[in-house]
Amino acid sequence: MRVLIAVLLLAGCGGGDGDRAARLAKAGKTADLPALLRVADVEAGRRAFGQCAACHTIGKGGQALAGPNLHGILGRAVAGDPRFGYTQALKDHGGRWDDARMDAWLAAPVRVVPGTRMAFLGVRDPMERADLIAYLRSESR
Ligand code: HEC
């Protein structure tokens, strides 16, 4: 019983994200990215985007801040906003943003693209990254 209460308290700590434990359980013990994306929550991602919003807008046509506007980022070419002055490092990364590349980037930007100017340590929690990806996708339509 005590354990159950502790779990409920923990689950209640995520800023109203009380269903997180249930979502993780649903994703399974060895939850990989596709499994996490199946249980990802756009609203939790919207809250998590608070840590990005100092540097990124996401609305269509939104202005660049320290970082580029992220509207439609999934499927978009890496370093693909012509209005933004990217580092050569990110330009050289090439290709397009898909779920797997976004997941790796959000976990550790500097490890994925050494020399990037995105001064952000990364999001350690895989569920939070999946929520962020779901949010980025929902804002891309
Ligand atoms: C301190 C400012 C800052 C924060 C916080 C930040 N970013 Fe960035 N971001 C940048 C900058 C600057 C770049 C451009 C990097 C470069 O040119 O090397 C960038 C680039 C990106 C790109 C690549 C854009 C493209 O057009 O290819 C993505 C995706 C991205 N950020 C997502 C995020 C997300 C999601 C978060 C929050 C979890 C976040 N960033 C937090 C500054 C930031």
Backbone and ligand atoms as CSV (ligand in chain L), in Angstrom:
chain,resi,resn,atom,element,x,y,z
A,1,MET,N,N,0.835,-1.204,0.000
A,1,MET,CA,C,0.000,0.000,0.000
A,1,MET,C,C,0.868,1.251,0.000
A,2,ARG,N,N,1.902,1.219,0.854
A,2,ARG,CA,C,2.788,2.381,0.920
A,2,ARG,C,C,3.433,2.641,-0.455
A,3,VAL,N,N,3.821,1.550,-1.104
A,3,VAL,CA,C,4.457,1.657,-2.415
A,3,VAL,C,C,3.492,2.313,-3.405
A,4,LEU,N,N,2.255,1.863,-3.356
A,4,LEU,CA,C,1.246,2.389,-4.273
A,4,LEU,C,C,1.101,3.898,-4.074
A,5,ILE,N,N,1.060,4.323,-2.830
A,5,ILE,CA,C,0.911,5.757,-2.541
A,5,ILE,C,C,2.110,6.521,-3.098
A,6,ALA,N,N,3.314,5.954,-2.897
A,6,ALA,CA,C,4.521,6.608,-3.397
A,6,ALA,C,C,4.445,6.761,-4.915
A,7,VAL,N,N,3.994,5.711,-5.580
A,7,VAL,CA,C,3.885,5.751,-7.045
A,7,VAL,C,C,2.895,6.827,-7.463
A,8,LEU,N,N,1.777,6.875,-6.759
A,8,LEU,CA,C,0.761,7.876,-7.101
A,8,LEU,C,C,1.302,9.275,-6.880
A,9,LEU,N,N,2.051,9.461,-5.783
A,9,LEU,CA,C,2.624,10.782,-5.508
A,9,LEU,C,C,3.602,11.165,-6.603
A,10,LEU,N,N,4.459,10.221,-6.971
A,10,LEU,CA,C,5.446,10.481,-8.020
A,10,LEU,C,C,4.753,10.848,-9.318
A,11,ALA,N,N,3.747,10.065,-9.652
A,11,ALA,CA,C,3.032,10.295,-10.908
A,11,ALA,C,C,2.380,11.675,-10.879
A,12,GLY,N,N,2.010,12.130,-9.679
A,12,GLY,CA,C,1.331,13.410,-9.565
A,12,GLY,C,C,2.273,14.591,-9.671
A,13,CYS,N,N,3.561,14.337,-9.667
A,13,CYS,CA,C,4.534,15.420,-9.609
A,13,CYS,C,C,4.821,16.057,-10.967
A,14,GLY,N,N,4.449,15.400,-12.038
A,14,GLY,CA,C,4.861,15.861,-13.354
A,14,GLY,C,C,4.028,16.995,-13.911
A,15,GLY,N,N,3.666,17.947,-13.086
A,15,GLY,CA,C,2.918,19.095,-13.588
A,15,GLY,C,C,1.587,18.699,-14.181
A,16,GLY,N,N,0.841,17.860,-13.483
A,16,GLY,CA,C,-0.466,17.460,-13.973
A,16,GLY,C,C,-0.412,16.322,-14.964
A,17,ASP,N,N,0.767,15.743,-15.121
A,17,ASP,CA,C,0.936,14.655,-16.077
A,17,ASP,C,C,0.740,13.316,-15.364
A,18,GLY,N,N,-0.362,13.198,-14.649
A,18,GLY,CA,C,-0.582,12.052,-13.784
A,18,GLY,C,C,-0.724,10.744,-14.519
A,19,ASP,N,N,-0.981,10.775,-15.808
A,19,ASP,CA,C,-1.153,9.524,-16.549
A,19,ASP,C,C,0.167,9.007,-17.105
A,20,ARG,N,N,1.257,9.662,-16.754
A,20,ARG,CA,C,2.555,9.302,-17.320
A,20,ARG,C,C,2.930,7.850,-17.017
A,21,ALA,N,N,2.759,7.460,-15.739
A,21,ALA,CA,C,3.119,6.096,-15.345
A,21,ALA,C,C,2.294,5.092,-16.143
A,22,ALA,N,N,1.018,5.378,-16.304
A,22,ALA,CA,C,0.152,4.478,-17.058
A,22,ALA,C,C,0.594,4.405,-18.518
A,23,ARG,N,N,0.976,5.537,-19.070
A,23,ARG,CA,C,1.416,5.545,-20.476
A,23,ARG,C,C,2.694,4.752,-20.638
A,24,LEU,N,N,3.614,4.920,-19.673
A,24,LEU,CA,C,4.880,4.181,-19.737
A,24,LEU,C,C,4.626,2.682,-19.625
A,25,ALA,N,N,3.715,2.317,-18.739
A,25,ALA,CA,C,3.400,0.896,-18.562
A,25,ALA,C,C,2.856,0.326,-19.866
A,26,LYS,N,N,2.041,1.113,-20.528
A,26,LYS,CA,C,1.439,0.688,-21.793
A,26,LYS,C,C,2.504,0.518,-22.884
A,27,ALA,N,N,3.530,1.353,-22.832
A,27,ALA,CA,C,4.588,1.285,-23.844
A,27,ALA,C,C,5.441,0.032,-23.675
A,28,GLY,N,N,5.396,-0.553,-22.467
A,28,GLY,CA,C,6.145,-1.784,-22.237
A,28,GLY,C,C,7.502,-1.504,-21.623
A,29,LYS,N,N,8.091,-2.556,-21.077
A,29,LYS,CA,C,9.333,-2.393,-20.297
A,29,LYS,C,C,10.497,-1.908,-21.139
A,30,THR,N,N,10.612,-2.432,-22.331
A,30,THR,CA,C,11.763,-2.077,-23.165
A,30,THR,C,C,11.340,-1.067,-24.223
A,31,ALA,N,N,10.545,-0.101,-23.767
A,31,ALA,CA,C,9.928,0.837,-24.700
A,31,ALA,C,C,10.970,1.512,-25.593
A,32,ASP,N,N,10.883,1.265,-26.882
A,32,ASP,CA,C,11.736,1.965,-27.837
A,32,ASP,C,C,10.958,3.189,-28.353
A,33,LEU,N,N,11.584,3.947,-29.230
A,33,LEU,CA,C,10.966,5.195,-29.676
A,33,LEU,C,C,9.576,4.985,-30.296
A,34,PRO,N,N,9.405,4.028,-31.228
A,34,PRO,CA,C,8.061,3.849,-31.791
A,34,PRO,C,C,7.008,3.542,-30.721
A,35,ALA,N,N,7.395,2.725,-29.722
A,35,ALA,CA,C,6.446,2.395,-28.647
A,35,ALA,C,C,6.114,3.635,-27.829
A,36,LEU,N,N,7.131,4.440,-27.540
A,36,LEU,CA,C,6.894,5.663,-26.763
A,36,LEU,C,C,6.042,6.653,-27.555
A,37,LEU,N,N,6.272,6.710,-28.868
A,37,LEU,CA,C,5.490,7.647,-29.684
A,37,LEU,C,C,4.021,7.242,-29.730
A,38,ARG,N,N,3.769,5.928,-29.611
A,38,ARG,CA,C,2.372,5.478,-29.615
A,38,ARG,C,C,1.624,5.963,-28.378
A,39,VAL,N,N,2.342,6.175,-27.277
A,39,VAL,CA,C,1.670,6.622,-26.054
A,39,VAL,C,C,1.998,8.086,-25.727
A,40,ALA,N,N,2.675,8.756,-26.661
A,40,ALA,CA,C,3.085,10.144,-26.416
A,40,ALA,C,C,1.866,11.049,-26.287
A,41,ASP,N,N,2.039,12.143,-25.551
A,41,ASP,CA,C,0.942,13.033,-25.242
A,41,ASP,C,C,1.285,14.462,-25.689
A,42,VAL,N,N,0.479,14.971,-26.604
A,42,VAL,CA,C,0.740,16.292,-27.181
A,42,VAL,C,C,0.730,17.384,-26.105
A,43,GLU,N,N,-0.206,17.271,-25.155
A,43,GLU,CA,C,-0.293,18.314,-24.121
A,43,GLU,C,C,0.929,18.287,-23.205
A,44,ALA,N,N,1.406,17.082,-22.878
A,44,ALA,CA,C,2.634,16.984,-22.077
A,44,ALA,C,C,3.801,17.569,-22.873
A,45,GLY,N,N,3.795,17.340,-24.185
A,45,GLY,CA,C,4.836,17.898,-25.039
A,45,GLY,C,C,4.763,19.406,-25.093
A,46,ARG,N,N,3.553,19.927,-25.094
A,46,ARG,CA,C,3.378,21.380,-25.113
A,46,ARG,C,C,3.981,21.986,-23.839
A,47,ARG,N,N,3.742,21.319,-22.716
A,47,ARG,CA,C,4.331,21.820,-21.453
A,47,ARG,C,C,5.854,21.709,-21.506
A,48,ALA,N,N,6.352,20.589,-22.020
A,48,ALA,CA,C,7.808,20.389,-22.071
A,48,ALA,C,C,8.460,21.418,-22.996
A,49,PHE,N,N,7.707,21.895,-23.985
A,49,PHE,CA,C,8.255,22.872,-24.930
A,49,PHE,C,C,8.578,24.197,-24.226
A,50,GLY,N,N,8.088,24.357,-23.000
A,50,GLY,CA,C,8.427,25.543,-22.214
A,50,GLY,C,C,9.933,25.754,-22.115
A,51,GLN,N,N,10.689,24.640,-22.098
A,51,GLN,CA,C,12.147,24.763,-21.986
A,51,GLN,C,C,12.796,25.113,-23.330
A,52,CYS,N,N,12.028,25.138,-24.390
A,52,CYS,CA,C,12.550,25.495,-25.720
A,52,CYS,C,C,12.123,26.916,-26.106
A,53,ALA,N,N,11.041,27.381,-25.472
A,53,ALA,CA,C,10.346,28.575,-25.955
A,53,ALA,C,C,11.166,29.854,-25.796
A,54,ALA,N,N,12.191,29.832,-24.922
A,54,ALA,CA,C,13.042,31.019,-24.803
A,54,ALA,C,C,13.801,31.254,-26.105
A,55,CYS,N,N,14.019,30.194,-26.869
A,55,CYS,CA,C,14.844,30.280,-28.078
A,55,CYS,C,C,14.096,29.949,-29.367
A,56,HIS,N,N,12.899,29.361,-29.264
A,56,HIS,CA,C,12.188,28.925,-30.473
A,56,HIS,C,C,10.719,29.317,-30.439
A,57,THR,N,N,10.221,29.885,-31.544
A,57,THR,CA,C,8.779,29.968,-31.760
A,57,THR,C,C,8.394,28.761,-32.606
A,58,ILE,N,N,7.090,28.421,-32.603
A,58,ILE,CA,C,6.676,27.256,-33.383
A,58,ILE,C,C,5.486,27.569,-34.288
A,59,GLY,N,N,4.816,28.676,-34.045
A,59,GLY,CA,C,3.691,29.050,-34.901
A,59,GLY,C,C,4.154,29.326,-36.321
A,60,LYS,N,N,3.238,29.105,-37.281
A,60,LYS,CA,C,3.583,29.326,-38.692
A,60,LYS,C,C,4.078,30.766,-38.905
A,61,GLY,N,N,5.242,30.897,-39.521
A,61,GLY,CA,C,5.778,32.220,-39.820
A,61,GLY,C,C,6.328,32.943,-38.595
A,62,GLY,N,N,6.440,32.219,-37.463
A,62,GLY,CA,C,6.937,32.835,-36.236
A,62,GLY,C,C,8.370,33.327,-36.402
A,63,GLN,N,N,8.714,34.350,-35.626
A,63,GLN,CA,C,10.044,34.948,-35.784
A,63,GLN,C,C,11.122,34.040,-35.207
A,64,ALA,N,N,12.319,34.220,-35.706
A,64,ALA,CA,C,13.474,33.547,-35.127
A,64,ALA,C,C,13.844,34.265,-33.837
A,65,LEU,N,N,14.190,33.503,-32.818
A,65,LEU,CA,C,14.731,34.097,-31.593
A,65,LEU,C,C,16.226,33.749,-31.616
A,66,ALA,N,N,16.743,33.205,-30.514
A,66,ALA,CA,C,18.132,32.718,-30.568
A,66,ALA,C,C,18.225,31.534,-31.526
A,67,GLY,N,N,17.128,30.783,-31.643
A,67,GLY,CA,C,17.050,29.635,-32.557
A,67,GLY,C,C,15.989,29.879,-33.615
A,68,PRO,N,N,15.955,29.029,-34.656
A,68,PRO,CA,C,15.001,29.202,-35.762
A,68,PRO,C,C,13.568,28.851,-35.367
A,69,ASN,N,N,12.603,29.366,-36.116
A,69,ASN,CA,C,11.210,28.970,-35.969
A,69,ASN,C,C,11.091,27.471,-36.287
A,70,LEU,N,N,10.256,26.754,-35.529
A,70,LEU,CA,C,10.201,25.286,-35.680
A,70,LEU,C,C,8.900,24.799,-36.314
A,71,HIS,N,N,8.150,25.684,-36.961
A,71,HIS,CA,C,6.912,25.213,-37.583
A,71,HIS,C,C,7.229,24.201,-38.686
A,72,GLY,N,N,6.563,23.059,-38.650
A,72,GLY,CA,C,6.756,22.055,-39.690
A,72,GLY,C,C,8.132,21.404,-39.661
A,73,ILE,N,N,8.764,21.384,-38.509
A,73,ILE,CA,C,10.160,20.947,-38.445
A,73,ILE,C,C,10.326,19.466,-38.819
A,74,LEU,N,N,9.355,18.621,-38.445
A,74,LEU,CA,C,9.499,17.201,-38.795
A,74,LEU,C,C,9.192,17.018,-40.274
A,75,GLY,N,N,10.153,16.488,-40.984
A,75,GLY,CA,C,10.052,16.376,-42.438
A,75,GLY,C,C,10.789,17.502,-43.139
A,76,ARG,N,N,11.117,18.555,-42.397
A,76,ARG,CA,C,11.819,19.693,-42.985
A,76,ARG,C,C,13.312,19.367,-43.089
A,77,ALA,N,N,13.980,19.993,-44.055
A,77,ALA,CA,C,15.426,19.802,-44.190
A,77,ALA,C,C,16.115,20.325,-42.934
A,78,VAL,N,N,17.145,19.620,-42.495
A,78,VAL,CA,C,17.960,20.096,-41.382
A,78,VAL,C,C,18.567,21.445,-41.781
A,79,ALA,N,N,18.521,22.406,-40.877
A,79,ALA,CA,C,19.019,23.757,-41.143
A,79,ALA,C,C,18.301,24.347,-42.359
A,80,GLY,N,N,16.990,24.141,-42.431
A,80,GLY,CA,C,16.240,24.453,-43.645
A,80,GLY,C,C,15.452,25.758,-43.639
A,81,ASP,N,N,15.577,26.576,-42.605
A,81,ASP,CA,C,14.868,27.852,-42.612
A,81,ASP,C,C,15.786,28.920,-43.202
A,82,PRO,N,N,15.474,29.373,-44.411
A,82,PRO,CA,C,16.375,30.305,-45.099
A,82,PRO,C,C,16.527,31.632,-44.358
A,83,ARG,N,N,15.611,31.905,-43.417
A,83,ARG,CA,C,15.698,33.182,-42.699
A,83,ARG,C,C,16.685,33.126,-41.540
A,84,PHE,N,N,17.216,31.919,-41.271
A,84,PHE,CA,C,18.042,31.767,-40.067
A,84,PHE,C,C,19.500,31.485,-40.408
A,85,GLY,N,N,20.407,32.075,-39.670
A,85,GLY,CA,C,21.842,31.851,-39.869
A,85,GLY,C,C,22.356,30.690,-39.032
A,86,TYR,N,N,22.355,29.500,-39.635
A,86,TYR,CA,C,22.780,28.300,-38.906
A,86,TYR,C,C,24.306,28.204,-38.851
A,87,THR,N,N,24.788,27.386,-37.938
A,87,THR,CA,C,26.210,27.056,-37.934
A,87,THR,C,C,26.507,26.146,-39.130
A,88,GLN,N,N,27.761,26.178,-39.561
A,88,GLN,CA,C,28.173,25.253,-40.622
A,88,GLN,C,C,27.990,23.805,-40.158
A,89,ALA,N,N,28.219,23.579,-38.857
A,89,ALA,CA,C,28.106,22.221,-38.305
A,89,ALA,C,C,26.708,21.650,-38.537
A,90,LEU,N,N,25.679,22.448,-38.278
A,90,LEU,CA,C,24.319,21.946,-38.459
A,90,LEU,C,C,23.992,21.819,-39.954
A,91,LYS,N,N,24.467,22.768,-40.755
A,91,LYS,CA,C,24.243,22.676,-42.211
A,91,LYS,C,C,24.854,21.378,-42.747
A,92,ASP,N,N,26.049,21.050,-42.271
A,92,ASP,CA,C,26.741,19.854,-42.763
A,92,ASP,C,C,26.059,18.562,-42.317
A,93,HIS,N,N,25.217,18.646,-41.290
A,93,HIS,CA,C,24.522,17.455,-40.775
A,93,HIS,C,C,23.629,16.856,-41.863
A,94,GLY,N,N,23.006,17.728,-42.649
A,94,GLY,CA,C,22.277,17.294,-43.846
A,94,GLY,C,C,20.990,16.514,-43.586
A,95,GLY,N,N,20.323,16.135,-44.663
A,95,GLY,CA,C,19.120,15.311,-44.593
A,95,GLY,C,C,17.909,16.042,-44.041
A,96,ARG,N,N,16.929,15.279,-43.624
A,96,ARG,CA,C,15.683,15.838,-43.082
A,96,ARG,C,C,15.463,15.342,-41.664
A,97,TRP,N,N,14.676,16.112,-40.911
A,97,TRP,CA,C,14.334,15.711,-39.550
A,97,TRP,C,C,13.260,14.637,-39.584
A,98,ASP,N,N,13.566,13.466,-39.032
A,98,ASP,CA,C,12.522,12.473,-38.791
A,98,ASP,C,C,12.507,12.176,-37.288
A,99,ASP,N,N,11.639,11.274,-36.866
A,99,ASP,CA,C,11.475,11.026,-35.427
A,99,ASP,C,C,12.784,10.594,-34.775
A,100,ALA,N,N,13.493,9.667,-35.405
A,100,ALA,CA,C,14.696,9.102,-34.790
A,100,ALA,C,C,15.800,10.154,-34.662
A,101,ARG,N,N,15.957,10.956,-35.722
A,101,ARG,CA,C,17.002,11.983,-35.660
A,101,ARG,C,C,16.635,13.050,-34.629
A,102,MET,N,N,15.349,13.391,-34.561
A,102,MET,CA,C,14.914,14.392,-33.591
A,102,MET,C,C,15.136,13.876,-32.173
A,103,ASP,N,N,14.835,12.604,-31.961
A,103,ASP,CA,C,14.997,12.005,-30.635
A,103,ASP,C,C,16.462,12.095,-30.193
A,104,ALA,N,N,17.369,11.737,-31.080
A,104,ALA,CA,C,18.799,11.771,-30.748
A,104,ALA,C,C,19.266,13.202,-30.489
A,105,TRP,N,N,18.808,14.117,-31.339
A,105,TRP,CA,C,19.174,15.538,-31.206
A,105,TRP,C,C,18.687,16.112,-29.887
A,106,LEU,N,N,17.442,15.813,-29.531
A,106,LEU,CA,C,16.888,16.369,-28.299
A,106,LEU,C,C,17.539,15.758,-27.067
A,107,ALA,N,N,18.039,14.535,-27.198
A,107,ALA,CA,C,18.708,13.891,-26.062
A,107,ALA,C,C,20.046,14.568,-25.784
A,108,ALA,N,N,20.766,14.943,-26.829
A,108,ALA,CA,C,22.114,15.496,-26.642
A,108,ALA,C,C,22.561,16.231,-27.903
A,109,PRO,N,N,22.074,17.465,-28.093
A,109,PRO,CA,C,22.377,18.199,-29.334
A,109,PRO,C,C,23.872,18.256,-29.655
A,110,VAL,N,N,24.660,18.545,-28.650
A,110,VAL,CA,C,26.095,18.735,-28.911
A,110,VAL,C,C,26.789,17.423,-29.275
A,111,ARG,N,N,26.244,16.306,-28.794
A,111,ARG,CA,C,26.841,15.017,-29.147
A,111,ARG,C,C,26.486,14.651,-30.595
A,112,VAL,N,N,25.263,14.984,-30.999
A,112,VAL,CA,C,24.824,14.630,-32.354
A,112,VAL,C,C,25.470,15.559,-33.392
A,113,VAL,N,N,25.555,16.838,-33.057
A,113,VAL,CA,C,26.158,17.809,-33.972
A,113,VAL,C,C,27.211,18.627,-33.206
A,114,PRO,N,N,28.426,18.076,-33.100
A,114,PRO,CA,C,29.479,18.844,-32.426
A,114,PRO,C,C,29.657,20.176,-33.146
A,115,GLY,N,N,29.721,21.242,-32.394
A,115,GLY,CA,C,29.879,22.555,-33.023
A,115,GLY,C,C,28.573,23.299,-33.188
A,116,THR,N,N,27.433,22.662,-32.838
A,116,THR,CA,C,26.171,23.390,-32.940
A,116,THR,C,C,26.138,24.511,-31.912
A,117,ARG,N,N,25.371,25.534,-32.222
A,117,ARG,CA,C,25.229,26.679,-31.328
A,117,ARG,C,C,24.008,26.508,-30.422
A,118,MET,N,N,23.301,25.406,-30.561
A,118,MET,CA,C,22.138,25.220,-29.680
A,118,MET,C,C,22.637,24.907,-28.280
A,119,ALA,N,N,22.635,25.936,-27.438
A,119,ALA,CA,C,23.177,25.810,-26.082
A,119,ALA,C,C,22.119,25.193,-25.180
A,120,PHE,N,N,21.954,23.900,-25.309
A,120,PHE,CA,C,20.913,23.197,-24.575
A,120,PHE,C,C,21.443,21.813,-24.236
A,121,LEU,N,N,21.392,21.481,-22.962
A,121,LEU,CA,C,22.001,20.244,-22.473
A,121,LEU,C,C,21.342,18.998,-23.044
A,122,GLY,N,N,20.041,19.068,-23.262
A,122,GLY,CA,C,19.319,17.902,-23.757
A,122,GLY,C,C,18.270,17.444,-22.773
A,123,VAL,N,N,17.335,16.624,-23.267
A,123,VAL,CA,C,16.244,16.089,-22.454
A,123,VAL,C,C,16.559,14.630,-22.177
A,124,ARG,N,N,16.761,14.274,-20.915
A,124,ARG,CA,C,17.212,12.915,-20.598
A,124,ARG,C,C,16.090,11.884,-20.664
A,125,ASP,N,N,14.892,12.309,-20.368
A,125,ASP,CA,C,13.778,11.365,-20.248
A,125,ASP,C,C,13.201,11.012,-21.640
A,126,PRO,N,N,13.297,9.730,-22.052
A,126,PRO,CA,C,12.812,9.319,-23.377
A,126,PRO,C,C,11.318,9.592,-23.574
A,127,MET,N,N,10.527,9.452,-22.491
A,127,MET,CA,C,9.085,9.720,-22.614
A,127,MET,C,C,8.858,11.201,-22.894
A,128,GLU,N,N,9.623,12.050,-22.234
A,128,GLU,CA,C,9.489,13.495,-22.450
A,128,GLU,C,C,9.895,13.854,-23.878
A,129,ARG,N,N,10.929,13.193,-24.389
A,129,ARG,CA,C,11.330,13.465,-25.778
A,129,ARG,C,C,10.232,13.039,-26.749
A,130,ALA,N,N,9.615,11.900,-26.473
A,130,ALA,CA,C,8.525,11.438,-27.351
A,130,ALA,C,C,7.352,12.416,-27.288
A,131,ASP,N,N,7.053,12.918,-26.089
A,131,ASP,CA,C,5.979,13.915,-25.956
A,131,ASP,C,C,6.322,15.164,-26.776
A,132,LEU,N,N,7.578,15.584,-26.692
A,132,LEU,CA,C,8.017,16.760,-27.459
A,132,LEU,C,C,7.857,16.518,-28.958
A,133,ILE,N,N,8.241,15.334,-29.410
A,133,ILE,CA,C,8.138,15.014,-30.842
A,133,ILE,C,C,6.669,15.031,-31.269
A,134,ALA,N,N,5.795,14.465,-30.416
A,134,ALA,CA,C,4.355,14.476,-30.740
A,134,ALA,C,C,3.851,15.912,-30.839
A,135,TYR,N,N,4.333,16.766,-29.954
A,135,TYR,CA,C,3.926,18.176,-29.984
A,135,TYR,C,C,4.457,18.877,-31.236
A,136,LEU,N,N,5.744,18.656,-31.534
A,136,LEU,CA,C,6.320,19.277,-32.740
A,136,LEU,C,C,5.533,18.845,-33.967
A,137,ARG,N,N,5.154,17.564,-33.995
A,137,ARG,CA,C,4.403,17.056,-35.145
A,137,ARG,C,C,3.030,17.712,-35.213
A,138,SER,N,N,2.380,17.833,-34.064
A,138,SER,CA,C,1.020,18.398,-34.062
A,138,SER,C,C,1.055,19.867,-34.485
A,139,GLU,N,N,2.147,20.542,-34.192
A,139,GLU,CA,C,2.262,21.962,-34.556
A,139,GLU,C,C,2.786,22.133,-35.980
A,140,SER,N,N,2.992,21.036,-36.654
A,140,SER,CA,C,3.572,21.110,-37.994
A,140,SER,C,C,2.513,21.086,-39.077
A,141,ARG,N,N,1.279,20.845,-38.685
A,141,ARG,CA,C,0.227,20.730,-39.690
A,141,ARG,C,C,-0.204,22.096,-40.172
L,1,HEC,C1,C,19.402,28.497,-25.564
L,1,HEC,C2,C,18.621,28.509,-26.776
L,1,HEC,C3,C,17.977,27.210,-27.236
L,1,HEC,C4,C,17.184,26.334,-26.528
L,1,HEC,C5,C,16.785,26.415,-25.054
L,1,HEC,C6,C,16.755,25.334,-27.469
L,1,HEC,N1,N,17.277,25.584,-28.701
L,1,HEC,FE1,FE,16.949,24.518,-30.391
L,1,HEC,N2,N,18.273,25.666,-31.426
L,1,HEC,C7,C,18.924,26.771,-30.899
L,1,HEC,C8,C,19.855,27.301,-31.888
L,1,HEC,C9,C,20.783,28.497,-31.713
L,1,HEC,C10,C,19.741,26.455,-33.027
L,1,HEC,C11,C,20.553,26.531,-34.306
L,1,HEC,C12,C,21.788,25.679,-34.065
L,1,HEC,C13,C,22.891,25.770,-35.101
L,1,HEC,O1,O,22.778,26.523,-36.093
L,1,HEC,O2,O,23.888,25.055,-34.895
L,1,HEC,C14,C,18.722,25.458,-32.685
L,1,HEC,C15,C,18.283,24.469,-33.556
L,1,HEC,C16,C,17.257,23.581,-33.296
L,1,HEC,C17,C,16.711,22.638,-34.220
L,1,HEC,C18,C,17.153,22.449,-35.666
L,1,HEC,C19,C,16.335,23.408,-36.529
L,1,HEC,C20,C,16.506,23.273,-38.028
L,1,HEC,O3,O,15.955,24.137,-38.732
L,1,HEC,O4,O,17.136,22.328,-38.505
L,1,HEC,C21,C,15.701,21.969,-33.595
L,1,HEC,C22,C,14.843,20.866,-34.161
L,1,HEC,C23,C,15.619,22.490,-32.253
L,1,HEC,N3,N,16.577,23.464,-32.095
L,1,HEC,C24,C,14.709,22.061,-31.319
L,1,HEC,C25,C,14.715,22.480,-29.970
L,1,HEC,C26,C,13.820,21.970,-28.970
L,1,HEC,C27,C,12.678,21.004,-29.222
L,1,HEC,C28,C,14.191,22.551,-27.782
L,1,HEC,C29,C,13.629,22.280,-26.409
L,1,HEC,C30,C,13.638,20.926,-25.952
L,1,HEC,C31,C,15.281,23.463,-28.077
L,1,HEC,N4,N,15.572,23.395,-29.410
L,1,HEC,C32,C,15.909,24.281,-27.144
L,1,HEC,C33,C,18.742,27.310,-29.644
L,1,HEC,C34,C,18.041,26.714,-28.610
